[in-house]
């Protein structure tokens, strides 16, 4: 098993469907850890990614617990095509917090876009070489 430095912390009521999508799509870059409602702050290190699954109503954790992490981690709120639950709106507006709309009942395109966006964020900006081959 590869030892990845980057860790994605998935906070959700259940592992389906995001755990499988993130693990399969990002296994080459990061380790995905599933957390139910008990996220240990010490387990999340600066530079990690926190993904909060709001698809099924949200995990049993408060937005204020996640807000404390937003200053040192990349936070993603994953919601369906419905409005963001009102208790999560303040967090969604914070710098460093992204919102991804993915409907578990739709095709996989939305999940593919989420995986691609996370991959771009983990890899960092692409560097274009100005050198031309001889």
N, CA, C and O atoms as a GROMACS GRO file, in nm:
protein
  536
    1UNK      N    1   0.084  -0.119   0.000
    1UNK     CA    2   0.000   0.000   0.000
    1UNK      C    3   0.088   0.125   0.000
    1UNK      O    4   0.186   0.133   0.074
    2UNK      N    5   0.053   0.221  -0.082
    2UNK     CA    6   0.129   0.343  -0.090
    2UNK      C    7   0.102   0.430   0.031
    2UNK      O    8  -0.010   0.434   0.083
    3UNK      N    9   0.206   0.500   0.077
    3UNK     CA   10   0.190   0.591   0.189
    3UNK      C   11   0.182   0.732   0.133
    3UNK      O   12   0.284   0.790   0.096
    4UNK      N   13   0.063   0.788   0.126
    4UNK     CA   14   0.044   0.922   0.072
    4UNK      C   15   0.054   1.025   0.183
    4UNK      O   16   0.005   1.005   0.294
    5UNK      N   17   0.119   1.134   0.151
    5UNK     CA   18   0.126   1.243   0.248
    5UNK      C   19  -0.006   1.317   0.257
    5UNK      O   20  -0.045   1.362   0.364
    6UNK      N   21  -0.076   1.329   0.145
    6UNK     CA   22  -0.201   1.403   0.146
    6UNK      C   23  -0.314   1.314   0.194
    6UNK      O   24  -0.326   1.198   0.154
    7UNK      N   25  -0.397   1.369   0.281
    7UNK     CA   26  -0.509   1.294   0.336
    7UNK      C   27  -0.638   1.372   0.309
    7UNK      O   28  -0.645   1.493   0.330
    8UNK      N   29  -0.738   1.300   0.261
    8UNK     CA   30  -0.872   1.356   0.244
    8UNK      C   31  -0.957   1.297   0.355
    8UNK      O   32  -0.972   1.175   0.365
    9UNK      N   33  -1.014   1.383   0.437
    9UNK     CA   34  -1.101   1.341   0.546
    9UNK      C   35  -1.245   1.356   0.500
    9UNK      O   36  -1.292   1.468   0.480
   10UNK      N   37  -1.314   1.246   0.482
   10UNK     CA   38  -1.454   1.249   0.442
   10UNK      C   39  -1.540   1.240   0.567
   10UNK      O   40  -1.533   1.144   0.643
   11UNK      N   41  -1.623   1.342   0.587
   11UNK     CA   42  -1.713   1.346   0.702
   11UNK      C   43  -1.854   1.326   0.648
   11UNK      O   44  -1.905   1.410   0.573
   12UNK      N   45  -1.917   1.216   0.687
   12UNK     CA   46  -2.048   1.182   0.630
   12UNK      C   47  -2.122   1.087   0.723
   12UNK      O   48  -2.064   1.028   0.814
   13UNK      N   49  -2.252   1.075   0.699
   13UNK     CA   50  -2.332   0.979   0.773
   13UNK      C   51  -2.301   0.836   0.731
   13UNK      O   52  -2.304   0.744   0.813
   14UNK      N   53  -2.272   0.819   0.603
   14UNK     CA   54  -2.239   0.686   0.552
   14UNK      C   55  -2.129   0.698   0.448
   14UNK      O   56  -2.104   0.807   0.396
   15UNK      N   57  -2.065   0.588   0.417
   15UNK     CA   58  -1.956   0.590   0.320
   15UNK      C   59  -2.005   0.605   0.176
   15UNK      O   60  -1.930   0.649   0.090
   16UNK      N   61  -2.129   0.568   0.150
   16UNK     CA   62  -2.179   0.570   0.012
   16UNK      C   63  -2.240   0.704  -0.020
   16UNK      O   64  -2.306   0.761   0.068
   17UNK      N   65  -2.225   0.760  -0.137
   17UNK     CA   66  -2.141   0.711  -0.246
   17UNK      C   67  -2.002   0.773  -0.250
   17UNK      O   68  -1.915   0.726  -0.324
   18UNK      N   69  -1.980   0.878  -0.171
   18UNK     CA   70  -1.857   0.955  -0.185
   18UNK      C   71  -1.730   0.879  -0.150
   18UNK      O   72  -1.627   0.900  -0.214
   19UNK      N   73  -1.733   0.794  -0.052
   19UNK     CA   74  -1.611   0.725  -0.012
   19UNK      C   75  -1.555   0.645  -0.129
   19UNK      O   76  -1.435   0.652  -0.158
   20UNK      N   77  -1.639   0.569  -0.196
   20UNK     CA   78  -1.594   0.488  -0.310
   20UNK      C   79  -1.544   0.577  -0.424
   20UNK      O   80  -1.442   0.547  -0.485
   21UNK      N   81  -1.616   0.684  -0.451
   21UNK     CA   82  -1.578   0.774  -0.560
   21UNK      C   83  -1.442   0.838  -0.533
   21UNK      O   84  -1.356   0.840  -0.621
   22UNK      N   85  -1.423   0.890  -0.413
   22UNK     CA   86  -1.297   0.957  -0.379
   22UNK      C   87  -1.182   0.858  -0.371
   22UNK      O   88  -1.072   0.887  -0.420
   23UNK      N   89  -1.205   0.743  -0.312
   23UNK     CA   90  -1.099   0.642  -0.300
   23UNK      C   91  -1.056   0.595  -0.437
   23UNK      O   92  -0.936   0.587  -0.466
   24UNK      N   93  -1.152   0.563  -0.523
   24UNK     CA   94  -1.119   0.514  -0.657
   24UNK      C   95  -1.052   0.622  -0.742
   24UNK      O   96  -0.953   0.596  -0.810
   25UNK      N   97  -1.107   0.743  -0.737
   25UNK     CA   98  -1.058   0.849  -0.824
   25UNK      C   99  -0.928   0.915  -0.780
   25UNK      O  100  -0.857   0.972  -0.862
   26UNK      N  101  -0.897   0.908  -0.650
   26UNK     CA  102  -0.780   0.981  -0.600
   26UNK      C  103  -0.678   0.893  -0.528
   26UNK      O  104  -0.588   0.945  -0.462
   27UNK      N  105  -0.691   0.762  -0.540
   27UNK     CA  106  -0.601   0.669  -0.470
   27UNK      C  107  -0.455   0.692  -0.506
   27UNK      O  108  -0.366   0.665  -0.425
   28UNK      N  109  -0.430   0.740  -0.626
   28UNK     CA  110  -0.292   0.764  -0.670
   28UNK      C  111  -0.230   0.889  -0.606
   28UNK      O  112  -0.109   0.909  -0.613
   29UNK      N  113  -0.314   0.973  -0.544
   29UNK     CA  114  -0.265   1.098  -0.486
   29UNK      C  115  -0.282   1.111  -0.336
   29UNK      O  116  -0.204   1.179  -0.269
   30UNK      N  117  -0.383   1.046  -0.282
   30UNK     CA  118  -0.418   1.072  -0.142
   30UNK      C  119  -0.479   0.949  -0.078
   30UNK      O  120  -0.527   0.857  -0.144
   31UNK      N  121  -0.476   0.952   0.052
   31UNK     CA  122  -0.545   0.850   0.133
   31UNK      C  123  -0.677   0.912   0.179
   31UNK      O  124  -0.679   1.024   0.230
   32UNK      N  125  -0.786   0.838   0.162
   32UNK     CA  126  -0.918   0.886   0.202
   32UNK      C  127  -0.955   0.819   0.334
   32UNK      O  128  -0.957   0.696   0.344
   33UNK      N  129  -0.984   0.902   0.433
   33UNK     CA  130  -1.024   0.851   0.564
   33UNK      C  131  -1.169   0.890   0.588
   33UNK      O  132  -1.208   1.005   0.569
   34UNK      N  133  -1.250   0.792   0.630
   34UNK     CA  134  -1.391   0.816   0.658
   34UNK      C  135  -1.410   0.846   0.806
   34UNK      O  136  -1.356   0.778   0.893
   35UNK      N  137  -1.489   0.950   0.832
   35UNK     CA  138  -1.526   0.988   0.968
   35UNK      C  139  -1.677   0.999   0.973
   35UNK      O  140  -1.739   1.058   0.885
   36UNK      N  141  -1.736   0.944   1.074
   36UNK     CA  142  -1.880   0.963   1.097
   36UNK      C  143  -1.895   1.100   1.162
   36UNK      O  144  -1.847   1.199   1.109
   37UNK      N  145  -1.960   1.106   1.272
   37UNK     CA  146  -1.982   1.234   1.338
   37UNK      C  147  -1.868   1.273   1.431
   37UNK      O  148  -1.868   1.385   1.484
   38UNK      N  149  -1.773   1.186   1.453
   38UNK     CA  150  -1.667   1.215   1.550
   38UNK      C  151  -1.536   1.242   1.479
   38UNK      O  152  -1.454   1.152   1.460
   39UNK      N  153  -1.517   1.365   1.439
   39UNK     CA  154  -1.392   1.405   1.375
   39UNK      C  155  -1.297   1.453   1.483
   39UNK      O  156  -1.328   1.547   1.556
   40UNK      N  157  -1.183   1.390   1.493
   40UNK     CA  158  -1.085   1.432   1.592
   40UNK      C  159  -0.998   1.541   1.531
   40UNK      O  160  -0.930   1.518   1.431
   41UNK      N  161  -1.001   1.657   1.591
   41UNK     CA  162  -0.925   1.770   1.538
   41UNK      C  163  -0.778   1.737   1.523
   41UNK      O  164  -0.713   1.784   1.429
   42UNK      N  165  -0.725   1.657   1.612
   42UNK     CA  166  -0.582   1.623   1.604
   42UNK      C  167  -0.551   1.537   1.482
   42UNK      O  168  -0.437   1.534   1.437
   43UNK      N  169  -0.649   1.469   1.429
   43UNK     CA  170  -0.626   1.384   1.313
   43UNK      C  171  -0.613   1.464   1.184
   43UNK      O  172  -0.558   1.415   1.086
   44UNK      N  173  -0.664   1.587   1.184
   44UNK     CA  174  -0.660   1.670   1.065
   44UNK      C  175  -0.541   1.764   1.075
   44UNK      O  176  -0.532   1.847   1.166
   45UNK      N  177  -0.451   1.751   0.981
   45UNK     CA  178  -0.331   1.835   0.981
   45UNK      C  179  -0.343   1.944   0.875
   45UNK      O  180  -0.418   1.930   0.778
   46UNK      N  181  -0.270   2.050   0.893
   46UNK     CA  182  -0.269   2.157   0.795
   46UNK      C  183  -0.233   2.104   0.658
   46UNK      O  184  -0.143   2.020   0.645
   47UNK      N  185  -0.303   2.152   0.557
   47UNK     CA  186  -0.278   2.107   0.422
   47UNK      C  187  -0.362   1.989   0.379
   47UNK      O  188  -0.368   1.957   0.261
   48UNK      N  189  -0.429   1.923   0.474
   48UNK     CA  190  -0.520   1.814   0.439
   48UNK      C  191  -0.645   1.873   0.374
   48UNK      O  192  -0.665   1.994   0.373
   49UNK      N  193  -0.728   1.784   0.321
   49UNK     CA  194  -0.855   1.824   0.263
   49UNK      C  195  -0.967   1.762   0.345
   49UNK      O  196  -0.961   1.644   0.381
   50UNK      N  197  -1.068   1.842   0.375
   50UNK     CA  198  -1.186   1.794   0.447
   50UNK      C  199  -1.305   1.804   0.353
   50UNK      O  200  -1.336   1.912   0.302
   51UNK      N  201  -1.371   1.691   0.330
   51UNK     CA  202  -1.490   1.686   0.245
   51UNK      C  203  -1.609   1.652   0.334
   51UNK      O  204  -1.610   1.548   0.400
   52UNK      N  205  -1.708   1.741   0.337
   52UNK     CA  206  -1.827   1.721   0.419
   52UNK      C  207  -1.942   1.684   0.327
   52UNK      O  208  -1.981   1.763   0.240
   53UNK      N  209  -1.997   1.565   0.346
   53UNK     CA  210  -2.107   1.514   0.264
   53UNK      C  211  -2.240   1.564   0.320
   53UNK      O  212  -2.284   1.519   0.426
   54UNK      N  213  -2.302   1.656   0.250
   54UNK     CA  214  -2.432   1.709   0.290
   54UNK      C  215  -2.545   1.648   0.207
   54UNK      O  216  -2.659   1.692   0.216
   55UNK      N  217  -2.512   1.547   0.126
   55UNK     CA  218  -2.611   1.488   0.036
   55UNK      C  219  -2.729   1.426   0.109
   55UNK      O  220  -2.843   1.435   0.063
   56UNK      N  221  -2.702   1.366   0.223
   56UNK     CA  222  -2.812   1.300   0.295
   56UNK      C  223  -2.850   1.374   0.422
   56UNK      O  224  -2.888   1.313   0.522
   57UNK      N  225  -2.840   1.506   0.418
   57UNK     CA  226  -2.880   1.588   0.532
   57UNK      C  227  -2.763   1.634   0.616
   57UNK      O  228  -2.781   1.719   0.704
   58UNK      N  229  -2.647   1.582   0.593
   58UNK     CA  230  -2.529   1.626   0.665
   58UNK      C  231  -2.494   1.536   0.781
   58UNK      O  232  -2.580   1.468   0.837
   59UNK      N  233  -2.368   1.535   0.816
   59UNK     CA  234  -2.322   1.451   0.926
   59UNK      C  235  -2.362   1.510   1.060
   59UNK      O  236  -2.406   1.625   1.068
   60UNK      N  237  -2.348   1.432   1.164
   60UNK     CA  238  -2.381   1.479   1.298
   60UNK      C  239  -2.268   1.560   1.358
   60UNK      O  240  -2.222   1.531   1.468
   61UNK      N  241  -2.224   1.659   1.286
   61UNK     CA  242  -2.116   1.748   1.332
   61UNK      C  243  -2.160   1.890   1.299
   61UNK      O  244  -2.230   1.912   1.200
   62UNK      N  245  -2.121   1.984   1.379
   62UNK     CA  246  -2.168   2.120   1.356
   62UNK      C  247  -2.075   2.194   1.259
   62UNK      O  248  -1.956   2.166   1.252
   63UNK      N  249  -2.131   2.288   1.185
   63UNK     CA  250  -2.049   2.369   1.095
   63UNK      C  251  -1.937   2.443   1.170
   63UNK      O  252  -1.831   2.466   1.113
   64UNK      N  253  -1.960   2.479   1.296
   64UNK     CA  254  -1.857   2.550   1.372
   64UNK      C  255  -1.734   2.461   1.395
   64UNK      O  256  -1.621   2.510   1.402
   65UNK      N  257  -1.756   2.329   1.407
   65UNK     CA  258  -1.641   2.238   1.420
   65UNK      C  259  -1.557   2.239   1.294
   65UNK      O  260  -1.434   2.231   1.301
   66UNK      N  261  -1.621   2.248   1.180
   66UNK     CA  262  -1.550   2.251   1.052
   66UNK      C  263  -1.488   2.388   1.029
   66UNK      O  264  -1.379   2.398   0.972
   67UNK      N  265  -1.554   2.494   1.074
   67UNK     CA  266  -1.503   2.630   1.057
   67UNK      C  267  -1.365   2.644   1.119
   67UNK      O  268  -1.278   2.713   1.065
   68UNK      N  269  -1.344   2.581   1.232
   68UNK     CA  270  -1.212   2.589   1.298
   68UNK      C  271  -1.104   2.527   1.211
   68UNK      O  272  -0.987   2.566   1.221
   69UNK      N  273  -1.141   2.432   1.125
   69UNK     CA  274  -1.043   2.367   1.039
   69UNK      C  275  -1.017   2.446   0.911
   69UNK      O  276  -0.913   2.427   0.848
   70UNK      N  277  -1.110   2.532   0.872
   70UNK     CA  278  -1.104   2.600   0.743
   70UNK      C  279  -0.982   2.690   0.726
   70UNK      O  280  -0.942   2.716   0.612
   71UNK      N  281  -0.924   2.736   0.833
   71UNK     CA  282  -0.808   2.825   0.819
   71UNK      C  283  -0.681   2.750   0.780
   71UNK      O  284  -0.589   2.810   0.725
   72UNK      N  285  -0.675   2.620   0.807
   72UNK     CA  286  -0.552   2.546   0.778
   72UNK      C  287  -0.573   2.429   0.681
   72UNK      O  288  -0.476   2.362   0.644
   73UNK      N  289  -0.696   2.404   0.641
   73UNK     CA  290  -0.724   2.295   0.550
   73UNK      C  291  -0.811   2.344   0.435
   73UNK      O  292  -0.867   2.453   0.440
   74UNK      N  293  -0.821   2.262   0.334
   74UNK     CA  294  -0.908   2.288   0.221
   74UNK      C  295  -1.040   2.218   0.252
   74UNK      O  296  -1.042   2.096   0.268
   75UNK      N  297  -1.150   2.292   0.260
   75UNK     CA  298  -1.279   2.235   0.298
   75UNK      C  299  -1.373   2.237   0.177
   75UNK      O  300  -1.387   2.338   0.108
   76UNK      N  301  -1.435   2.123   0.152
   76UNK     CA  302  -1.533   2.109   0.044
   76UNK      C  303  -1.665   2.064   0.104
   76UNK      O  304  -1.670   1.965   0.178
   77UNK      N  305  -1.772   2.135   0.072
   77UNK     CA  306  -1.907   2.093   0.110
   77UNK      C  307  -1.971   2.033  -0.014
   77UNK      O  308  -1.982   2.098  -0.118
   78UNK      N  309  -2.014   1.909  -0.003
   78UNK     CA  310  -2.075   1.841  -0.117
   78UNK      C  311  -2.224   1.834  -0.092
   78UNK      O  312  -2.270   1.772   0.004
   79UNK      N  313  -2.299   1.897  -0.180
   79UNK     CA  314  -2.444   1.901  -0.167
   79UNK      C  315  -2.508   1.857  -0.297
   79UNK      O  316  -2.442   1.855  -0.402
   80UNK      N  317  -2.633   1.823  -0.291
   80UNK     CA  318  -2.707   1.788  -0.411
   80UNK      C  319  -2.750   1.914  -0.484
   80UNK      O  320  -2.689   2.020  -0.468
   81UNK      N  321  -2.852   1.902  -0.564
   81UNK     CA  322  -2.900   2.018  -0.640
   81UNK      C  323  -2.995   2.104  -0.557
   81UNK      O  324  -3.050   2.202  -0.607
   82UNK      N  325  -3.014   2.067  -0.431
   82UNK     CA  326  -3.097   2.147  -0.341
   82UNK      C  327  -3.012   2.260  -0.284
   82UNK      O  328  -2.891   2.263  -0.302
   83UNK      N  329  -3.077   2.351  -0.217
   83UNK     CA  330  -3.005   2.459  -0.150
   83UNK      C  331  -2.917   2.402  -0.039
   83UNK      O  332  -2.943   2.295   0.016
   84UNK      N  333  -2.813   2.475  -0.009
   84UNK     CA  334  -2.727   2.437   0.104
   84UNK      C  335  -2.809   2.455   0.231
   84UNK      O  336  -2.872   2.558   0.249
   85UNK      N  337  -2.808   2.355   0.320
   85UNK     CA  338  -2.884   2.371   0.445
   85UNK      C  339  -2.843   2.500   0.517
   85UNK      O  340  -2.724   2.532   0.522
   86UNK      N  341  -2.940   2.572   0.571
   86UNK     CA  342  -2.914   2.705   0.626
   86UNK      C  343  -2.805   2.706   0.732
   86UNK      O  344  -2.731   2.804   0.742
   87UNK      N  345  -2.794   2.600   0.812
   87UNK     CA  346  -2.690   2.600   0.916
   87UNK      C  347  -2.549   2.592   0.859
   87UNK      O  348  -2.451   2.617   0.930
   88UNK      N  349  -2.536   2.556   0.730
   88UNK     CA  350  -2.406   2.545   0.666
   88UNK      C  351  -2.372   2.666   0.579
   88UNK      O  352  -2.261   2.674   0.527
   89UNK      N  353  -2.466   2.760   0.562
   89UNK     CA  354  -2.444   2.874   0.472
   89UNK      C  355  -2.327   2.962   0.512
   89UNK      O  356  -2.248   3.002   0.427
   90UNK      N  357  -2.314   2.994   0.641
   90UNK     CA  358  -2.204   3.080   0.684
   90UNK      C  359  -2.069   3.015   0.653
   90UNK      O  360  -1.976   3.082   0.608
   91UNK      N  361  -2.059   2.885   0.676
   91UNK     CA  362  -1.935   2.815   0.644
   91UNK      C  363  -1.908   2.816   0.494
   91UNK      O  364  -1.794   2.834   0.452
   92UNK      N  365  -2.012   2.798   0.413
   92UNK     CA  366  -1.996   2.794   0.267
   92UNK      C  367  -1.942   2.924   0.212
   92UNK      O  368  -1.881   2.925   0.105
   93UNK      N  369  -1.961   3.034   0.283
   93UNK     CA  370  -1.915   3.166   0.238
   93UNK      C  371  -1.772   3.199   0.281
   93UNK      O  372  -1.718   3.303   0.242
   94UNK      N  373  -1.711   3.115   0.360
   94UNK     CA  374  -1.579   3.142   0.414
   94UNK      C  375  -1.470   3.119   0.309
   94UNK      O  376  -1.484   3.032   0.223
   95UNK      N  377  -1.361   3.197   0.316
   95UNK     CA  378  -1.248   3.170   0.226
   95UNK      C  379  -1.194   3.029   0.254
   95UNK      O  380  -1.190   2.985   0.369
   96UNK      N  381  -1.153   2.961   0.150
   96UNK     CA  382  -1.099   2.827   0.167
   96UNK      C  383  -1.203   2.718   0.169
   96UNK      O  384  -1.171   2.600   0.185
   97UNK      N  385  -1.330   2.757   0.153
   97UNK     CA  386  -1.439   2.659   0.151
   97UNK      C  387  -1.500   2.658   0.011
   97UNK      O  388  -1.538   2.763  -0.041
   98UNK      N  389  -1.508   2.541  -0.048
   98UNK     CA  390  -1.567   2.525  -0.181
   98UNK      C  391  -1.695   2.443  -0.168
   98UNK      O  392  -1.709   2.361  -0.078
   99UNK      N  393  -1.788   2.467  -0.259
   99UNK     CA  394  -1.914   2.393  -0.261
   99UNK      C  395  -1.921   2.318  -0.393
   99UNK      O  396  -1.903   2.376  -0.500
  100UNK      N  397  -1.947   2.188  -0.384
  100UNK     CA  398  -1.963   2.104  -0.504
  100UNK      C  399  -2.104   2.048  -0.504
  100UNK      O  400  -2.149   1.991  -0.405
  101UNK      N  401  -2.172   2.064  -0.614
  101UNK     CA  402  -2.308   2.013  -0.626
  101UNK      C  403  -2.303   1.879  -0.701
  101UNK      O  404  -2.269   1.873  -0.819
  102UNK      N  405  -2.338   1.774  -0.630
  102UNK     CA  406  -2.339   1.639  -0.686
  102UNK      C  407  -2.467   1.571  -0.643
  102UNK      O  408  -2.496   1.561  -0.524
  103UNK      N  409  -2.543   1.524  -0.738
  103UNK     CA  410  -2.665   1.453  -0.704
  103UNK      C  411  -2.639   1.303  -0.713
  103UNK      O  412  -2.599   1.255  -0.819
  104UNK      N  413  -2.660   1.229  -0.605
  104UNK     CA  414  -2.635   1.085  -0.610
  104UNK      C  415  -2.730   1.012  -0.705
  104UNK      O  416  -2.705   0.897  -0.740
  105UNK      N  417  -2.838   1.078  -0.746
  105UNK     CA  418  -2.934   1.014  -0.836
  105UNK      C  419  -2.902   1.043  -0.983
  105UNK      O  420  -2.961   0.981  -1.072
  106UNK      N  421  -2.810   1.133  -1.009
  106UNK     CA  422  -2.775   1.166  -1.147
  106UNK      C  423  -2.661   1.077  -1.194
  106UNK      O  424  -2.616   0.988  -1.123
  107UNK      N  425  -2.616   1.104  -1.314
  107UNK     CA  426  -2.504   1.025  -1.364
  107UNK      C  427  -2.376   1.062  -1.289
  107UNK      O  428  -2.379   1.150  -1.202
  108UNK      N  429  -2.269   1.000  -1.320
  108UNK     CA  430  -2.145   1.019  -1.246
  108UNK      C  431  -2.068   1.144  -1.287
  108UNK      O  432  -1.962   1.171  -1.230
  109UNK      N  433  -2.118   1.221  -1.382
  109UNK     CA  434  -2.043   1.338  -1.430
  109UNK      C  435  -2.013   1.437  -1.318
  109UNK      O  436  -1.903   1.491  -1.313
  110UNK      N  437  -2.108   1.461  -1.229
  110UNK     CA  438  -2.086   1.556  -1.120
  110UNK      C  439  -1.978   1.505  -1.025
  110UNK      O  440  -1.894   1.582  -0.979
  111UNK      N  441  -1.979   1.376  -0.997
  111UNK     CA  442  -1.875   1.319  -0.911
  111UNK      C  443  -1.740   1.324  -0.981
  111UNK      O  444  -1.638   1.348  -0.916
  112UNK      N  445  -1.738   1.301  -1.112
  112UNK     CA  446  -1.613   1.309  -1.188
  112UNK      C  447  -1.556   1.450  -1.181
  112UNK      O  448  -1.434   1.468  -1.170
  113UNK      N  449  -1.643   1.551  -1.188
  113UNK     CA  450  -1.596   1.691  -1.178
  113UNK      C  451  -1.541   1.719  -1.039
  113UNK      O  452  -1.441   1.790  -1.026
  114UNK      N  453  -1.604   1.665  -0.936
  114UNK     CA  454  -1.553   1.682  -0.800
  114UNK      C  455  -1.415   1.619  -0.786
  114UNK      O  456  -1.323   1.681  -0.732
  115UNK      N  457  -1.399   1.497  -0.835
  115UNK     CA  458  -1.269   1.430  -0.828
  115UNK      C  459  -1.164   1.509  -0.905
  115UNK      O  460  -1.051   1.525  -0.857
  116UNK      N  461  -1.198   1.559  -1.022
  116UNK     CA  462  -1.104   1.638  -1.102
  116UNK      C  463  -1.065   1.767  -1.030
  116UNK      O  464  -0.948   1.806  -1.032
  117UNK      N  465  -1.162   1.833  -0.968
  117UNK     CA  466  -1.133   1.957  -0.895
  117UNK      C  467  -1.043   1.930  -0.775
  117UNK      O  468  -0.950   2.006  -0.749
  118UNK      N  469  -1.070   1.823  -0.703
  118UNK     CA  470  -0.984   1.787  -0.589
  118UNK      C  471  -0.844   1.751  -0.636
  118UNK      O  472  -0.745   1.788  -0.572
  119UNK      N  473  -0.835   1.680  -0.746
  119UNK     CA  474  -0.702   1.644  -0.799
  119UNK      C  475  -0.623   1.769  -0.838
  119UNK      O  476  -0.505   1.779  -0.807
  120UNK      N  477  -0.689   1.864  -0.904
  120UNK     CA  478  -0.620   1.990  -0.940
  120UNK      C  479  -0.572   2.062  -0.814
  120UNK      O  480  -0.461   2.114  -0.811
  121UNK      N  481  -0.656   2.065  -0.709
  121UNK     CA  482  -0.620   2.133  -0.586
  121UNK      C  483  -0.504   2.064  -0.516
  121UNK      O  484  -0.415   2.131  -0.463
  122UNK      N  485  -0.504   1.931  -0.516
  122UNK     CA  486  -0.396   1.856  -0.450
  122UNK      C  487  -0.265   1.872  -0.526
  122UNK      O  488  -0.159   1.894  -0.466
  123UNK      N  489  -0.272   1.861  -0.657
  123UNK     CA  490  -0.150   1.871  -0.739
  123UNK      C  491  -0.094   2.012  -0.742
  123UNK      O  492   0.027   2.031  -0.755
  124UNK      N  493  -0.180   2.111  -0.731
  124UNK     CA  494  -0.136   2.249  -0.740
  124UNK      C  495  -0.141   2.295  -0.885
  124UNK      O  496  -0.175   2.218  -0.974
  125UNK      N  497  -0.107   2.421  -0.907
  125UNK     CA  498  -0.115   2.476  -1.042
  125UNK      C  499  -0.014   2.409  -1.135
  125UNK      O  500   0.097   2.374  -1.095
  126UNK      N  501  -0.055   2.393  -1.258
  126UNK     CA  502   0.034   2.335  -1.358
  126UNK      C  503   0.136   2.440  -1.401
  126UNK      O  504   0.106   2.559  -1.409
  127UNK      N  505   0.255   2.395  -1.426
  127UNK     CA  506   0.361   2.485  -1.471
  127UNK      C  507   0.386   2.459  -1.618
  127UNK      O  508   0.414   2.346  -1.660
  128UNK      N  509   0.373   2.565  -1.696
  128UNK     CA  510   0.399   2.551  -1.838
  128UNK      C  511   0.545   2.585  -1.864
  128UNK      O  512   0.596   2.687  -1.817
  129UNK      N  513   0.609   2.500  -1.938
  129UNK     CA  514   0.749   2.521  -1.968
  129UNK      C  515   0.762   2.614  -2.087
  129UNK      O  516   0.694   2.597  -2.188
  130UNK      N  517   0.848   2.712  -2.075
  130UNK     CA  518   0.874   2.804  -2.185
  130UNK      C  519   0.989   2.755  -2.271
  130UNK      O  520   1.026   2.818  -2.370
  131UNK      N  521   1.046   2.641  -2.231
  131UNK     CA  522   1.156   2.585  -2.308
  131UNK      C  523   1.101   2.511  -2.429
  131UNK      O  524   1.001   2.440  -2.420
  132UNK      N  525   1.166   2.528  -2.540
  132UNK     CA  526   1.128   2.454  -2.659
  132UNK      C  527   1.236   2.352  -2.690
  132UNK      O  528   1.355   2.380  -2.669
  133UNK      N  529   1.198   2.236  -2.739
  133UNK     CA  530   1.299   2.136  -2.770
  133UNK      C  531   1.389   2.182  -2.882
  133UNK      O  532   1.346   2.255  -2.971
  134UNK      N  533   1.515   2.140  -2.880
  134UNK     CA  534   1.609   2.186  -2.986
  134UNK      C  535   1.572   2.133  -3.121
  134UNK      O  536   1.640   2.162  -3.219
   0.00000   0.00000   0.00000
